[in-house]
């Protein structure tokens, strides 16, 4: 089989961009027609006018942090799903609680087959799947992708380490799916009990950080493991390739990186929040803000895949801070910045000084002045309802880490 899952992975970047923009426009029309919440949210949007990335960036953002409230108001999916009746075969529950739809009638519902294929999974592989099958969709996400490739799956789930080791020793699966930390546990326990699990030669890990030490250890034990970035609501977002240089974006989504707290795309290389439009017609999430930080990497992957690459998970975008009894959100800081075009970049720092919360807005600007400082301070009072000082810093001095509100309070 080819090293690529399909021709989409190596298509011309301009062709892909045009195809994805057209697909998003079609998905918007579909969501307006079949998902009650989007019928209202996108009421003023004309899908035929969505012909560019700039036009897509004007669409409203739906935030993952709002899902629980939306679903309580309109159970079970907040009016965001377009699937119902017999087509809906599963309802999953994630912490929150947040409920997600699933359907075995749509093969590879979460599109994990692409990442599994890149990690070396092929037809007739026997896959030991250690993701949970209890309420959360993780186990089914990986299983449906493996089935799409023609693999056989052992639904191991989590825990019961010794039973899992005996199963591996007896059935001899050649592939592993799960978290890297649990694979590490299996390897250590197998060595302790002198159980042979050397049948496993490749794997796909997800759900947590994949440390270089684990990668090296797995390789020493004869297991080549790549990682995938996926969520219960969106499915596969990006996956690691043999180049091991960032994560290549999946072909079934439209991905943007925006300034936290806003829907405004940032420049290539700048850290921001991952926003995804899912092209699955059953769950047409439009500009869904994941709450995760990352950045687009420059250039193309050496592996030959031509889609954008992200740097992987870089933290959380939800930087809300409670100061003097008031919540301050990244969106409020963005409003302050937009009031003053002289500000190139800014970061609100929250400190504990003199037994009280203290705010300071660090502003990169080429034209610092007393008048500008006073005007910005007035905007902070007006928008954040709190007083804060203004500190001018040199252009380019603030770190490129996606942080809008830096809470560095330390209490004595």
Secondary structure, 3 states (H helix, E strand, C coil): CCCCCCHHHHCCHHHHHHHHHHHHHHHHHHHHHHCHHHHHHCCCCCHHHCCCHHHHCCCCCEEHHHHHHHHHHCCCCCCCCCCCHHHCCEEEEECCCEEEEECCCCCCCCCCHHHHHHCCCCCCCEEEECCCCCCCCHHHHHHHHHHHCCCEEEECCCCCHHHHHHHHHHHCCCEEEECHHHHHHHHHHHHHHCCCCCCCCEEEECCCCCCHHHHHHHHHCCCEEEEEEEECCCEEEEEECCCCCCEEECCCEEEEEECCCCCCECCCCCCEEEEEEECCHHHCCCCEEEEEEECEECCCCCCCCCCCEECCCCCECCCCEEECCEEECHHHHHHHHHHCCCEEEEEEEEEEECCEEEEEEEEEECCCCHHHHHHHHHHHHHHHCCCCEEEEECCCCCCCCCCCEEECCCCC
